Amino acid sequence: MIIFVGAIIVLGSVLGGFMIAGGQVGALLHISELIMIAGAALGALVIMSPKKVLIDLAKLTLQSLKGAPYNGAAYQELFKVLYELFLSARRNGMIALEEHVMNPESSNILQKYPRFLHDHHAVAFLCSGLRPIIDGKIKPDQLKTLMDVEMESMEAEHHAPISVLTKAADAMPGFGIVAAVLGIVITMAAISGPIEQIGHKVAAALVGTFLGIFLSYGFMNPLAVNIEFNCAAQMAFTRCIATSIVSFANGMAPLMAIEIARRGLNSEVRPSADDLEATLKSLNAQKG
């Protein structure tokens, strides 16, 4: 919703100022210029991007339109999931987590938290972090290195779509100039015509330059920044999971392992220590 509001403000400000100055919106409607610029930008994206990067870019763009899902409620649910898993492991041994890790969709703990369960990336990361401990293939003090490597790979995958979108946005003013030059070529071919016709064609050529610059700095670059913030929010969510798992694997109590992860959160989504403790202790009361 916020991204739509921002787009309306940008578009409304430009068109509003244009109309106040005496311009007519119809003078900016030149489909041929838009086709040239949009087609060139799309072609550049296809040339510079592997298939997976294009797919990731489309997914991240849709996610930006919906808004980042990692708010305070999402973290509250995450902490409940982690606490119940850690508590089960503390009481019954790490082997008790095997059924939850191997088949998370059928886990009686994860099923209580559908929002987290539907986040396939977070569930996969949680399971991949717990599996080596359950299998006994790695020592607790080695787990941090393992999870850091996985998070570095995730960050690299996030960076690729942002990079190609930024490069395409930076090229948009150039595509606008190309469209303007082609418009001038058309104008020169009609130079002997009526002055009104020549003026119309020159205006169409200038609209190409306007669209290239406007789409670059008004939409595509801001969208790239928005995607970057959303990816950072996802990585913060992932890092919270990793911190909790590593802390618990190194012998900390479930509540303290989650408390360490809580302290690393942004103030916007970080619950207070008292609220977190009350929430997690209420789970014990429900079980009791």
Number of C-alpha atoms within 10 A of each C-alpha: 9 11 16 11 9 14 15 12 13 15 13 12 12 13 16 15 11 13 12 9 9 9 13 12 11 7 11 17 12 14 10 13 27 17 13 16 25 17 13 19 20 11 12 16 19 14 10 13 17 12 11 12 21 18 13 16 22 13 12 22 19 12 15 22 15 13 15 16 16 14 13 14 14 15 21 17 17 21 23 21 20 23 23 17 19 26 17 17 18 15 9 11 12 20 15 16 20 17 12 18 22 13 10 18 15 12 16 11 17 23 15 13 15 11 14 18 20 13 11 10 12 18 19 13 17 19 17 16 21 20 18 15 18 17 11 11 9 13 12 17 12 12 20 18 11 15 21 13 10 14 17 12 12 15 14 10 15 22 15 18 27 24 16 20 23 18 19 22 26 18 18 24 22 15 25 29 21 20 27 24 17 16 22 20 15 15 21 14 11 14 15 10 11 9 11 9 14 19 13 12 21 19 18 24 26 19 23 30 22 18 22 28 21 18 19 22 15 18 17 19 19 18 23 23 14 20 26 19 14 21 22 15 17 20 18 16 19 19 19 21 23 23 20 25 26 22 22 21 22 14 12 16 16 23 19 16 22 27 19 15 21 22 14 13 16 11 11 8 15 18 18 13 12 8 11 19 15 11 15 20 14 12 13 12 8 7 6 6
